Amino acid sequence: MPDKIYMDLLEVIRKYHPSEDFSMIQKAYQLAKTAHERQLRKSGEPYIIHPLAVAHLLAELELDKESIMAGILHDVVEDTEYTIEYITNEFSKEVALLVDGVTKLEKIPYSTDKEEIQAENYRKMFLAMSKDIRVILIKLADRLHNMRTLRYKSEEKQKKIAKETLDIYAPLAHRLGISKFKIELEDLSFRYLNPEAYYDLVEKIARKRDDRISFVDKIVVDIKGEIDRIGIKAEVDGRPKHFFSIYKKMVGQNKTIDQIYDLFAVRAVVESVKDCYGVLGVIHEMYKPIPGRFKDYIAMPKPNMYQSLHTTVIGPEGEPFEMQIRTYEMHRTAEYGIAAHWKYKEGKTTQSMEQSEEQKLNWLRQILEWQRDMSDNKEFLDVLKSDLDVFADQVYAFTPSGDVIDLPAGSTPIDFAYHIHSAVGNKMVGARVNGKIVTFDYKIKNGDRIEIITSQNSHGPSRDWLNIIKSSQAKSKINQWFRKEFKEDNIVRGKELIEKYSKAKGIPLSDIIKPEFTQAVKRKYGFKDWEAVCAAIGHGGLKEGQIVNRLYEEYKKKIKVANKNSEVVEEVFDINTSTAKQSKSGIVVKGVEDLAVRFSKCCNPVPGDEIIGFITRGRGVSIHRTDCSNIINLSELERHRLIEAEWQSLDEKESSRLYQVEIQIISSNRVGLLYDVSKVLTEERIPVKSLNARSNKGDKSIFNVTMDINGVNQLNKLTKKLRNIEGVEEIIRTNS
């Protein structure tokens, strides 16, 4: 079956790709097939079907070979043992960058907030998009196929994935102008998020379907005949509006299905812009146009560069219908968006095409600006969802020179000013709309001509503006101004908060605020200097706790063991401090030869964990994980007894040693869950010491499993498989 799907994929590629050399695509398929060989999807199908389906969707967008290869390989790094370096060596750096761009972040601690993880993944994705837009095209194809097969997931996961799709991925497809993806993503999300409303709407539209089809068919014949009569070549057809757009209109306008008249639209596709306006004249001559319902998206394209003429007219039986008129080129752009003309396709793009692509990506640059400006992941996620809001409409206004500015519906002149430039917004003292002075909270209407009045004497934006503006861009720039304006105050406040938090936690501030530790914090959060970090804490962009804890982690990793440690060790053990040899335990303690080592029961470290030693009197060194609560909460006096330790590669004979570890599996309660968990443990040949299962009041099943493993890699592989079990929500590594 996979081989047939692969051959179908090649057939699609051959239709648009001039080359006959598909050897690298064949190589990608063979690698993915081998890598995913024993993996199955929730549907029971071989896993390889998913990456092939993703590649097929990319081929429908007529993307280049590198995109197709990345589509086939997109899950190889995330779900198998193959690395990005391997992909680079076997294929190319270009393919590897695309695969890496769609690969989720790894090695995230179990304790990390899920929303934080989600925001970090989005940050990574948008950064990759800024380097290569093909990243998001692959990600959209991946999400679309996952949505098509969502029925195999639990109801809880269906709703979670559908919500994320409607909040992020469908709007991204819309922003890139790919209506082919956007429409299906929205309808599938709607189906799982509100099945009752979805199926009710489907049923109501089905009852009207026959009447509507005959109504539209008659109009299509009449219009085609009239257009042919005046000598314009055109394709005319009728199409139903998709379900989510109808539902959105019903919710937004508080109407019933009977009050929505444009359930179907008639579309005419012609050869030139001149013909578009010619057909418009014919339509308005045949049918009476409804005032205020004509939109010229050819003269004023949408932000995603969608172009078309839209007009609503009264039909032959007195019933309104919508007419769309566009060229073949515009129709292709409407269906495929940025994928229709872009620099990665065969042949050269024109300057106008490149400008069009650049305009489409303006919003992406805004998101990257927010990303740099917002250290708080949750704030970034809120702003992103707000900016991509699928229910938000746009308004179009003009600058005094006639340029078109698009803004979210409900925007004010302040939003308009900051859209022009942050300097215009910061110096704004008033605004004129259509020649008249208006208040700052004036709601912009379509077609308004807006002039911003500025003054060098302006003291800058007011905090009250944050309560009346609509756009994320304006909000971000105003907050940025306040951060810069009160930087000195924020630095002082930030330092005070750091000091207060450190004191409360018993962490010596003088030890952790050293260049070697602060450098890691600056690098992680993208700040140029330590004062910028303090300022961010002062204005609330960063939490002092996350910074102090990060500094302390770096301190624990890199701090040199004081001479006093060596004295204590020598006092307890008669040792030679000039060498560091491997002990029988597979642990190397710095400066200590053949030392008695035991593994602490409080955190159960296993090979691959980051570890540290604690010197005990008379019992050697106990080995702990660096994130062990007992180590973190050591007093200043006891901290001197810590000593550096690390795992050392063992020979084949010794590598068979097993280490005890306990995990907790949290899942929704269902019949067969215990069997599924046991099956995975058996398949992975894990020696289980104990397995306790219980359910809580929230109808959740909780399994505590104590087992023997040979290291972190085996544990990660096991938890990945356990997460694929239906209903499993969280897996936590616990202390015994």
N, C-alpha and C positions, 0 to 999 in steps of 0.2 A: 504493500500500500504506500509507504513513504516514497519508494522509487517512482511510482506512478505520479505522485504529487510533484516530485522533483522534475520529472519529464514535462509535466504541464507547465511548471514554472519556466523552464527553458523555452518552451513554445511562446509564452507571453513576452519574454525578453527579446526573442528573435524578431518579434513584430516591430520593435522600435530601435533595437540596437544594431548598428551596421556590422559589428565584428562577429566573426564566427568562432572566435577562440574563447571557449567557456571553461578552460582547464582549471583556472583558479577558483571559479564558482564550484566546479566539481570537487576540487580539493577541500573547499570549505564544507561542502555537504558531507564528504566522507569523514572529516574530522568531527563535525557535530554529531553525525550518526554514531560514531565510535564513542564519543564523550557521553552522550545521552543514552547509550545502549540499554542499560538496565533501568532506566527511569520511565515511569508512567505518569500520565496526567490524571487528574481526578476522574476524568471520563473513562479511564481504563485504556486509552489509546497510547501508543508509543510517544514519548515526549518529543521526538524529532518532528512530529507533525506540526507542533506549535511554531518553531523557528521557520519551517518551510512556509507555513501560512503567512507569517510576518513578511518573509521575503516576497511572497506572491503579492501582498498588498503594496509593497514598495515597487514591485514591477508594474503594477497597475498605474502607479504614479509616474512610470517611465524613468525611474532613477538609474544612476550609473552602476557599474559592476561592483564598485567598492561598497556602495550602500547595500546591494543585494548580499554580498559576502558578510557584511556586518550584521545584517538581518538574520542570516543563517546562524551566525556565531554569537548572537547577542547574549545568550544565556550560558555560554560555555564557561566563561571566567567566573560568573557568579555561582553556578550550580555544580561545577565539576572541578577537577584538580588542575586543569590547564590555567596558565597565567597570561597576563597581558604581554609579558616579555616573549612568551612562546608564540603568541599571535603575531607580534611584531616580526619575529625572526622568520616565521613560516609564510607570512603574507606580506604585510607592509606596515609602516608606522601609521599611515593614513587609516587603514582598516582597524588597527589596534586602538587608535584614538576614538574612533566611532564606537567601538565595542565598550571601551572604558567609559565613554560618556553616558551610556545607557545602563551601566552596571551600578547597582546600589552600593552605598557605603558599607564597608565590612568592619568587623571587629568592634562593634558598638556594644558597650557594657549592657548587661541585662537591666541594670538599674536605671539606665537612661530613659528619660521621658519620651513616650512614643511620638508626641507632637514635635519634640526637639529633633528626633531622628528624621521624621517626615520633612521638616524644614531644611535640615542639613542635606537631605537627598535632593530637594528642589534647588537649593543653592548650587550644588554640584552640577545638576542638569542644566541650569541656566548659564552657568559659567562655560560648560561644554558647548552649549548652543551658540554662545557669543563667538566661539572659535570656529564652529562648523554647524550650520543650521540643519544638516542631515541628521544630527543627533536626535532632534525632536521629531523628525519625520519617522525615524525608526521607532522611537518611543511611542508615538501615536499609533503606528501599525501594531506594535506589541500590545498596547492597551485595547485596541479595537478587537483583536482576535481573542484576548482574554474576556472581553465583554460578551463576545458571541458565544463563549463556552461557560459563561458565569453560572448557568443552571446547575452545574455539578458542585458548586460550593454550598456551604451552609447558609441559611437565611441571613445570619448576622454578618458574615463576610460579604454576601451579595450586596447588602445595604451599604456597608463600609466602602467597598470598592466602587459601587455606583455613585456614592456621594462624592468621592474623590474625583471620579471621572467628570461629573457634572460641574464641580467647582474649579477644576484645573485643566483637564485634558480636552474636553469639548470646547471651552473658551480658547485654548491655545490653537486648536484646529481652526476656529473661527478667525482668530487674529492672523493666522497664516493664510486665510482665504481658502482652506481646503474643505469646502462644503460637503464633498463626498464622504469625508470622515466625520465631520462635525454633526451632520444630520443623524447618522447611525449611532454615534456615541450618545447623543442627547436622547434619542428614542429608547435605546437600550437602558440607559440610566433611569429614565422616567418609568420604564416598565418594572424595574426592581425596587425603586424607591417608593413608588406609589402605585402598586399593582391594581388596586381597586379603581382609582381614577383612570389609569391607563386602559384597562379592559372595558370600562364603562364608555370611554371615549371611542375606542375601537368599534364597539357594538353600535353606538349612535351614528358614527360615520358610515358604517356598513349599511345601515338601514336607508341612508340617504344616497348611497353610492350609485345605484342604478339610475335614479333620477338625475343625479349630478352628471354622470357620464354622458347620458343622451343630451343634456343641456350643453355641456362643454363641446361634445363632438359637433353639434350644429354650429356653434360659434366658430370652431376651428375651420370648418368647411367654408363658412361665409367669409371669414377674414382672409383665408388662403385665396379664395376666388377673387376678392377685391385687390389684394396685393399683386396677384398674377396679372390682373387687368392693367395695372399701371407699369408693368414691366420690371418689378423688383423680384430678384430671386430670394426666396425665403423658405425656411422650414418652420412650420407652425404646429405646435402640439399642446395638449393640455396635460397638466400633472397635478396630483393631489398634494396639498401642503402636508409636511410631516407632523406627526402627532404632538411632539413637544412644542412646536411653534404655535399650534392651535391652543394647546393647554396654557402656554405662556400668555397668549393674548386673552384667554378667558380669565386667568388670574389677574393679569395686569389691568384689564379694562372692566373687571367684575361683570362679565357677560356669560350667558349660557351658550350652548352649542348652536341653538336656533338663531342667536343674535350675531354669530360669526358668519359673514357671508362669503368670505374669500377662502373657502375650504379647498378650492381648486384655483390654479392660476393658468392662464394661457400664455405661452411663450413663443415669440417669433425670433429666429436667429437669422441674421442677414450678413452680407459680405463687408459692408463699410459703415462708418459712423453716419455718413450722409443718408444711407438707406434706413438707418435707425429712425432718424427724424422724419424721413419720408413715410415710413410705416406708421409712426405716431400720428401724422396728419391724417392718414387713412382711417385709423381707429377713431380719432375724435370726430371725423366726418360721419362715420357709421353709427357711433354710439355717443350719448351725452356724457361728458366727463363730470365726475363729482368734484366740486371745488375743494382745494386744499389736499387732494389725494394724488397729486402728480409729483413725482420725485425724479430729478435728473441726476443720477449717479454717474453719468458719463462726464458731465461738466464738473461735478463735484464727487469724485470717487469716495467710497467708504475708507476708513483707516486701513483696512486690509486690502485696499486697491480694487475692491469689487466695483464693477461698472455695469450699468444697465439703466434703461428708462423704465420707470414703474408708473402706471396710471390706473386708476380705478374708474370704471365707467358703468353706466346703466345698460344692462343687456336687453335683448329683444323682448323678454317677458317681464321687464321692469325689475329684474333681479341684478344686483351689482356683481361684477367680477373684476379680478385684477389682471392686467396685461403687462407682461415684461418683454422688453425689446432690447436685443444686444447683438454684437457681432460674434462670429465664430471664435475669434481670439478672446473676446470678453467672456464667452461661455466657457472656454477652456480654463481661463484664469479663475472663474467662479467655482469650477469643479475641483481644480487641482491646486489653486492658490500659488504659493511661492514655488511649488514643485513644477509649475507649468513652464517657467523660464528662469533658469538660474545658471550660475557660472560653472556648475559641475557637469552640465550636459554636454554632449558632443557638439563641437562647433563653437563659434564665438557669439557672445551676447552683444546686443547693441547697447549704446550708452543709455537710451531711454529705459531699457530693461533693467540695467544695473541700478538706475535711479529709482525705479519702481521697487526693486528688491530692498534697496536701502530704506525707502519710506516704510515698507512693511516691517522693518526691524527696528524702527525708532522706539516702539514701546518696549522692545527687549532691552535697549540701552537704558531706558528709564528704570526697568526692574534691576539691572545690574548696578545702577547708581544707588537705589534703595538698599541693595544687598551690601554694598560697601559702607553705607551710612548707618545701617541697622545691625547692631551686634546682637540684639535680642531675637532669637529664632522665632518665637511666637509672634512678636510684633511683625516680623517679615512675612510670616505665613498669613496673618490677618490682612496686611496690606495687599499681598498677592491675590488672595481670594476676593477682596473688595474690588481690586482693579479688573479682575477677570470675571466679575459677576455676570452670569448669563441672563439675569433678569434686567440688568441695567440697560437703558436706552441711551442713545447719543443725541446731542444737539450740535448744530453746525452754526458757527458765527463767523463774521468777517472782520479782518483787521482794516484800518483806514486805507491801506494800499490794496485791499481786495483779496488777500490771502485767506483761505478757508482754515479755520481751527475747529477740530472736533473735541468735544468734552462730554463727560457723563451728564445725563439729564439731571437738572436741578443745580447745575454749576452756577457760580456767581462771577462777577467781574474779577474777583480776587483769583479764582481758578484760572481765568483767562490770562491775567497778568503773569502768573507764575508759569503758565504754559509757554508764553512768549520767551521769558527769561527770568531767572531768579532775581537779577538786579532790578528788573522792572517791578516785580512784586514787592521787593524790599523797600523801594522808593515810592510806592503807590500812595497817593493821597485822595484819589477820587476817580470817577469813571463817567464817560458819556456813552449812552446807548442810543443810536439813531439820532445823534445830535443833542440829546437831553441828558442833564445830570441825573444820575440814579444813585440809590443807596448801595452800600457794600453788599447787602443781602439780596439784591435784585436777582431773580431767577432768569437766566439767559434763555431766550426763545430762538427757534430755528430762524436763520436769516438776519439776526440782529447784527448791526455794524457797531463794533465796540472800540472806543478809544480810551486808553488808560492815561490818567493824568498823574505825572510824577513830580517830585520835588526833591532837590538835594538837601532840603531842611527836614525831610522826613526822619522820624526817629526809628523807623523800621516797623515791621509787622506787629500787630497786637495779638495777645494770646486769645482774645475773643474771636479772632478770625477762625481759629481752629474749630469753633462750634458751628460755623456757617458754611465753610467750604465743603465741596463734594469730592474733589479729585484727590487721589492718593499722592499725586505728584506735588500739588500745592502743600498738602499736609507735611510731606517729607521735607520740602524746602524751607518751610516756616520753622519746623523743629530744628533743622540744621542751622538756621540763623540764630536761634536762641542758644543753641549749644556753643556756637562760635562766640557770640556776643558776651556770654557769661562764663567763658572758659575758665578764667582765673578763679572765680567763685566755685565753679564745679570741681576744679582740681583740688582746692582746699577741702571741700566737702567730701570728695572721693577718698582722699588720704585719711580723713577722720573716720569714714565708714570702714575702710580697710583695717585701721588700727583697732577700732572698736570690736570688729568681728574676730580678729586674731586674738585679742585679749580674752574674749568670751570663750574661745575654743582652746585656749592655753597654748597657742602656737607662737613661738618667739619671732616677732616681726623682723628683727634685725638679721635673723638667719635666712629668712626666705626672700627678702627683697635685696637680691644681689643680681648683677647683670646676667650671670649665667642662667638664672631662673626666670627673670623677667623677660629675657629674650624669647623664650618659648611661648610665653603668654602673648607678647606683641605679634609674634609670627602667626599664632593660631587665630587671633581676632583681627589681624590686618592693620595694626596701629604702628605709626612710625616711632613714637617714643613713649616712655612710661607715663609722662604727664597726660598724654592723650587717653591712656587707659583710665587714669584717675578721673579725668574729666567725664568720660563716658559713665563711670560709676556715679559721679556726682549728679549728672542730669537724669540718671535712671535707665540709661541704655544698656548697662551691664549690672549684674548683681555682684556685690562685693564678695559674697560667699563663693561664687563660682571661680572668681579670680584667686582668692586666698587658697582655696582647695587645690587649684591648679598649680600654684606656686609651691605648695607644700608637697604635691606629688613629685614635682621636679626636684625639690630639695631631697626627698627620700631616695630618689633614683641616683643622684649625682654626688651627694655630700660625701666627703672623704671621712673615713673612720678615724676618729681622734686617736692620738697616741695612747690615751688612757685605755682604749679598747684592747690594744695589743698587750698592755700590762695585765688587764683582767684575764685575757685568754692565757697568757703565759703563767699567771698565778694558778689557774684552774688546770691547765694542761701543760705538760713539759714539751713544748713544741719548737720547731725551727721556723722562724718567720720569714726566711729568705726565699721560700719556694711556695708554689701553689699546685698541689697535685690532686688528681681525681680520687675521691674516696669511693668505697664500695657502694655507697648509696647513689652514686651518679651525681652528687652535688659537689661543687667546688666552692669552698669558703675561702675568701681572699686572705692570703698570708698564712693559711693553716694547712698542715700536712696530715693526711690520714686521720681525720677528726671524727669523733662520735657524733653522728647526726641523727635526729629523729624528726618525723613529720608531725606538725601540730594537728590536733583533732578539731581545733576551732575553725579552721578554714580549709583543711584537706588539700594542700597544693599538689598539682600533678605536672609532669613535664610539659613545658610550654607556657606555664604561668610565670608572671614576673614575681620573683621571690626575694626574701631578705632573711638573714639569720638573726636569732636572738640568743645571746649567751646566757645559759643557765648554770648555776653553781652545782657541780657534781653530776650533771646529766648531759653534758655536751652542749651542742647548739640545736635549738629547735627552729625548724624552717617554716616560715609563714608566707602567705601571699601578701604582696605589698598593699592590697586593698583590704586586708583583714582588719576588722573593727578593733581588735585588741592591739594591733600595731599602731593604727591611726590614733587611738586614744591613750597611748603611752604618755606618762608624765615626762617632764624635761629630764629628770634624774635618770629614769629608766632608758631614755632614748640613747644614752651613751653606750648601752650594751648591744645596740644593733650593729651588725657586721654584714658586709656585702657578701652575697651568695648568688650562684647561678647554676643552671643545669649544664651538664657537660655531656657531649655525645657518648653513648655507651657502646661497647662492642656487641656483636650479634647475640652472644650468650646472655649478656646482662639486659638487653633491650626487652626481654620477655617479662620483665618485672611489671606487676600491676599495682595500681594505686586506687585507693577507695575514694569515691566521690558521691555526693548526693545531689539529685536535682528534684525540683518540684514542677509538676505539669498541671497547669490550670486549663480546664476545658468546659465547654457547655455539656451538660449531662445528656447522654443518649445511650440507647441499647447498642452493645457491641464495642463500646469504647475501650474497655479493658482488653478485649481480644485484639484490637488494632494496636494498642500500645505494646502488648506482649509479643505480637507478631514482629514488630520492628526490632525489639530487643533480641528476639531469637534470630532474625535474619542477620543482624549485625554481630552475632555470637558474643553478646555481652554477658559476663557472669553476674547475675543479679543476687545480691546479698539479702535484700528485703524490698518488699513493695507494699506500701500501705495506701489504701484508697478510701476516700470519704467524700461526702457531698455536703455543701453548706446551704444556708437558707436561701441564697440567691440562685439555687438550682445549678450550681457549678460543681464539677467533679475535680477533686484535688488528689493527685498521686504524688507520693514521696517515694522515690526510687533510690536505693543505695546499691552501688555496683562497683565493679573493678574495671578500670580502663588503663591504657598504656600512655595516655597523654591528652593534651588539649585538642590536637588534631582529630583524634578519634571521638572526643566529646562533641566537637563542633559538627562533625559529620552526622553523629547520632541525633543531635538536637535539630539539625536541618530536616532530617527525615521525620522526626516526631512532629515538627511544625506542620508538615504536609497532611497530617491526620485531620480528618474533618472535625471541626469543633474546637481544636486546640487553639487557645488564645495566647498563652504565655508559657515560657519555660524559664525557670529561675534556678541558678546554681546556688544551693543553700549551704550553710555551715552545719556540720554534724552536731 
